[in-house]
Amino acid sequence: MKYVLAITTCPEDKANDLAMRLVESQACACVNIIRGVVSVYRWKGSIEVDPECLLLIKTTSEMKDFLFNVIKDNHPYEVPEFITLDITGGSTSYLEWISSCVG
């Protein structure tokens, strides 16, 4: 089995609801919410600065597309951030736990 760490950002007032939706849908095993992130980005020709939360999401490679669809369907942004990084190692018992929670 292969695993990924997915990353997205969202407004602070939406982070808990989005994380709950992701776990409840079994798209992922766990979401860590990191508060206090400030994002500086270009959007529609302007430079924006916004407070956000960073969500670190653990799931399997097989669930990556489903995870993206749950994020897209429940995210307030027109173009939500969605980046995945392959997990190349880790605690066997933790990785097995991820597998037992998704799907």
ZIVEN-V667630 format. One record per pair of residues at least 6 apart in sequence whose C-alpha atoms are under 8 Angstrom apart, sorted by the first residue. I is the first residue (numbers start at 1). GAP is how many residues later the second one is. If there is no record, write none. Layout:
((I,GAP) (I,GAP))
//
This chain:
((1,59) (1,60) (2,58) (2,59) (2,60) (2,84) (2,85) (3,55) (3,56) (3,57) (3,58) (3,83) (3,84) (3,85) (3,92) (4,54) (4,55) (4,56) (4,57) (4,60) (4,80) (4,81) (4,82) (4,83) (5,51) (5,52) (5,53) (5,54) (5,79) (5,80) (5,81) (5,82) (6,50) (6,51) (6,52) (6,53) (6,76) (6,77) (6,78) (6,79) (7,47) (7,48) (7,49) (7,50) (7,74) (7,75) (7,76) (7,77) (8,46) (8,47) (8,48) (8,72) (8,73) (8,74) (8,75) (9,43) (9,44) (9,45) (9,46) (9,71) (9,72) (10,42) (10,43) (10,44) (10,45) (10,65) (10,66) (10,67) (10,70) (11,40) (11,41) (11,42) (12,23) (12,39) (12,40) (12,41) (15,18) (15,38) (15,40) (16,17) (18,53) (18,56) (18,57) (19,12) (19,14) (19,36) (21,49) (21,53) (22,6) (22,9) (22,45) (22,48) (22,49) (23,6) (23,7) (23,8) (25,45) (26,75) (26,76) (26,77) (27,32) (27,36) (27,37) (27,39) (27,40) (27,43) (27,75) (27,76) (28,29) (28,30) (28,31) (28,32) (28,35) (28,39) (28,70) (28,73) (28,74) (29,28) (29,29) (29,30) (29,68) (29,69) (29,70) (29,72) (29,73) (30,27) (30,28) (30,29) (30,68) (31,24) (31,25) (31,26) (31,27) (32,23) (32,24) (32,25) (33,20) (33,21) (33,22) (33,23) (34,19) (34,20) (34,21) (34,22) (35,17) (35,18) (35,19) (36,15) (36,16) (36,17) (37,14) (37,15) (37,16) (37,17) (38,11) (38,12) (38,13) (38,14) (39,9) (39,10) (39,11) (39,12) (39,13) (40,7) (40,8) (40,9) (40,10) (41,6) (41,7) (41,8) (42,6) (58,40) (59,39) (59,40) (59,43) (60,38) (60,39) (60,42) (63,39) (63,40) (68,14) (71,9) (72,8))
//
